[in-house]
């Protein structure tokens, strides 16, 4: 049995329930996707507990794969399947899964990994706070998302995996805020304050994230023409991940899917990460 759920009435007292994005999409020819705003709110809320560490990306990728199986596909997954799917050292996968088990992320039945009641409730709360539509189910997974949230998030994070050890998982929030700005106002650059506020990242932390991203050429910076003290940021269209991300996000959340001829058709997770 599946019960529809289009999000809950949000309380102004709940910081997670506060709308993260004022809608500037209306009337903008460059931006018209309620689904993308749902996805952005979902990513921000899901990633809020992410610690600032340059070793966090493998854990993020593994957890997103688990949630993709559980809450989007409605399937369990084995450790063997995870190791075959992801371009991550098997010993590191074992260590991270052992940690997630201690944290109560999943339980084991036979050789299959299943979400705990605690994990189901956590994701349900994040979806409600994000106004992301989902259905309640009476199976072992408890719910199913209606949009490709987890598959998109997983493919997106895989593009950052080759930069593990340099790029922190918190950068995902800043990067996606910059994508929202690019879709909405293509010629507009965001200040550090804008990004910190929208991504809910402390400004001191964000400065380090953006400088690392600049060195890795994910972003470019320029001085504000009206105030030389202000630095503005935008995505670098020449970075190898740019066209891949644009095709992924437009194809998932915008009408008339964008097709980039350089994007591999049905790339596996290993191909997706190593193609960079």
HELIX and SHEET records of a PDB file:
HELIX    1   1 UNK A   34  UNK A   47  1                                  14    
HELIX    2   2 UNK A   57  UNK A   67  1                                  11    
HELIX    3   3 UNK A   68  UNK A   73  3                                   6    
HELIX    4   4 UNK A   79  UNK A   85  1                                   7    
HELIX    5   5 UNK A   90  UNK A  102  1                                  13    
HELIX    6   6 UNK A  117  UNK A  129  1                                  13    
HELIX    7   7 UNK A  149  UNK A  161  1                                  13    
HELIX    8   8 UNK A  171  UNK A  184  1                                  14    
HELIX    9   9 UNK A  192  UNK A  199  1                                   8    
HELIX   10  10 UNK A  203  UNK A  215  1                                  13    
HELIX   11  11 UNK A  240  UNK A  253  1                                  14    
HELIX   12  12 UNK A  269  UNK A  274  1                                   6    
SHEET    1   A 3 UNK A   2  UNK A   5  0                                        
SHEET    2   A 3 UNK A 134  UNK A 137 -1                                        
SHEET    3   A 3 UNK A 143  UNK A 145 -1                                        
SHEET    1   B 3 UNK A  77  UNK A  78  0                                        
SHEET    2   B 3 UNK A 112  UNK A 115 -1                                        
SHEET    3   B 3 UNK A 106  UNK A 109 -1                                        
SHEET    1   C 3 UNK A 190  UNK A 191  0                                        
SHEET    2   C 3 UNK A 227  UNK A 235 -1                                        
SHEET    3   C 3 UNK A 219  UNK A 224 -1                                        
END                                                                             
